[in-house]
Amino acid sequence: MAAANKRNKAKRKRRVGKTIDSLGLLQRLSGELRLPDLDRSLVFSRWIDIVGRRYAEVSQPQRIAGSKLFVRVVDAMWAGDLRQHYDMILEKIEQVAGHCGIHKLHFVIGPIDAPLRPRPSKPPLSDVEVETADIDDALGRTKLAGQPELRQLMARVWANGRRLQKRREENEE
């Protein structure tokens, strides 16, 4: 009995401090517990890894029925292109999602949800027109008059503050 307690205590000590690969753990558990839906959901979240960026922009997995994955594609040309890569896509699904039971692909023509793209950036503040003559005059009357580099830097900071304020006012309107 004492020997068994010592072994259990030693095992617990070895486990402390180890990092856990949660995705790997979930995949192992889903395989052991025969939960294919967990593996299958990886097809949706990792579609870009399966088909690549170019094809992910024109296609999306829609649903899984039995062993068939339904993929919506924007037009027939892209669907034909994806059909040429049919076997490769199934192999990549196998690599990403393991033995998830997907053995067939069915391409459906139709609109897809807009891919996630970063919002377009706003034009730079330097494009906003502001009056700067009074800034030069005000800085000329300070102790910065004899330090042209510092004076120029302060003028830019002051002007950018005005530009930012003007942009905020334009956005409120």
C-alpha positions in Angstrom: 0.0 0.0 0.0 2.8 2.4 0.9 4.6 1.6 -2.3 1.5 2.3 -4.4 1.1 5.7 -2.7 4.7 6.6 -3.4 4.3 5.7 -7.1 1.1 7.8 -7.4 2.9 10.7 -5.7 5.8 10.5 -8.0 3.5 10.4 -11.1 1.7 13.5 -9.8 5.0 15.3 -9.4 6.0 14.5 -13.0 2.7 15.9 -14.3 3.1 19.2 -12.6 4.6 21.9 -14.7 4.0 20.2 -18.1 2.3 22.2 -20.8 -0.8 20.7 -22.4 -1.6 20.9 -26.1 -5.3 21.5 -25.7 -6.1 21.0 -29.4 -4.2 17.7 -29.5 -5.8 16.6 -26.3 -9.3 17.3 -27.6 -8.5 15.5 -30.9 -7.2 12.4 -29.0 -10.2 12.4 -26.7 -12.7 12.8 -29.6 -11.0 9.8 -31.3 -11.1 7.7 -28.2 -14.7 8.6 -27.4 -15.8 8.3 -31.0 -16.8 12.0 -31.3 -16.3 12.7 -35.0 -18.2 16.0 -34.8 -15.3 17.7 -32.9 -12.8 16.7 -35.6 -15.3 17.7 -38.3 -15.6 21.2 -36.9 -12.0 21.8 -37.7 -12.8 21.7 -41.4 -14.8 24.9 -40.9 -12.4 26.8 -38.7 -9.3 25.7 -40.7 -10.7 25.9 -44.3 -7.9 28.4 -45.3 -5.3 25.9 -44.2 -7.0 23.1 -46.2 -7.5 24.9 -49.5 -5.2 27.9 -49.3 -6.0 31.6 -49.3 -6.9 31.9 -53.0 -9.6 29.1 -52.9 -10.7 30.2 -49.4 -11.7 33.6 -50.8 -14.1 32.0 -53.3 -15.4 29.0 -51.3 -16.7 28.0 -47.9 -17.7 24.8 -46.3 -21.4 24.8 -45.6 -22.4 21.6 -43.9 -21.5 18.0 -43.5 -24.0 15.2 -44.1 -22.8 11.7 -43.5 -19.4 11.4 -45.2 -20.1 14.3 -47.6 -18.8 17.9 -47.2 -20.9 20.5 -49.0 -18.8 23.4 -50.2 -20.3 26.6 -51.6 -18.4 28.2 -54.4 -18.9 31.6 -56.0 -19.2 30.4 -59.6 -18.8 27.3 -61.9 -15.3 28.2 -63.0 -14.0 28.1 -59.4 -16.0 25.0 -58.7 -14.3 23.3 -61.7 -11.0 24.4 -60.5 -11.7 23.0 -57.0 -12.9 19.7 -58.6 -9.4 19.3 -60.1 -8.0 19.4 -56.6 -10.6 17.0 -55.2 -8.2 14.3 -54.0 -5.7 16.9 -52.6 -8.5 18.6 -50.6 -9.6 15.3 -49.1 -6.0 14.5 -48.1 -5.6 18.0 -46.5 -8.9 17.4 -44.6 -7.5 14.1 -43.4 -4.3 15.9 -42.2 -6.1 18.8 -40.5 -9.1 17.0 -39.0 -7.8 13.4 -38.7 -10.1 10.5 -39.4 -13.3 12.6 -39.4 -15.2 10.5 -41.9 -15.4 12.9 -44.7 -14.8 11.0 -48.0 -16.8 13.1 -50.5 -17.0 16.7 -51.6 -20.1 18.3 -53.2 -19.7 21.7 -54.7 -22.7 24.1 -54.7 -22.7 27.3 -56.7 -23.9 30.3 -54.7 -22.9 33.4 -52.8 -20.5 33.0 -49.9 -20.2 35.1 -46.7 -17.7 38.0 -47.1 -14.2 36.8 -46.1 -12.8 38.5 -43.0 -10.6 41.4 -44.3 -9.1 44.2 -42.3 -11.0 47.4 -42.4 -9.5 49.9 -44.9 -7.2 52.3 -43.1 -8.2 55.9 -42.9 -6.2 58.4 -45.0 -3.1 59.8 -43.1 -3.5 62.9 -41.0 -1.2 64.8 -43.2 -4.0 64.9 -45.8 -6.2 67.0 -43.4 -5.8 70.7 -44.1 -5.3 73.0 -41.1 -4.0 76.5 -40.5 -0.4 76.4 -39.2 0.8 80.0 -39.5 -0.2 80.9 -35.9 1.7 77.8 -34.6 4.9 79.1 -36.1 4.3 82.6 -34.6 3.5 81.2 -31.2 6.6 78.9 -31.2 8.8 81.8 -32.4 8.0 83.7 -29.2 9.1 80.9 -26.9 12.5 79.7 -25.9 12.4 77.3 -28.8 13.2 80.2 -31.2 16.9 79.3 -31.1 16.4 75.5 -31.6 15.0 75.0 -35.1 14.9 71.2 -35.0 12.9 71.1 -31.7 10.7 74.0 -32.9 9.9 72.1 -36.1 9.0 68.9 -34.1 6.7 70.8 -31.8 5.0 72.5 -34.8 4.3 69.1 -36.3 2.9 67.7 -33.1 0.7 70.7 -32.6 -0.5 70.6 -36.2 -1.3 66.9 -35.9 -3.3 67.6 -32.8 -5.4 70.0 -34.8 -5.7 67.6 -37.7 -6.9 64.8 -35.4 -9.5 67.2 -33.8 -10.7 68.2 -37.3 -11.1 64.6 -38.3 -13.1 63.8 -35.2 -15.4 66.7 -35.8 -15.9 65.5 -39.4 -16.8 62.0 -38.2 -19.4 63.3 -35.8 -21.2 65.2 -38.5 
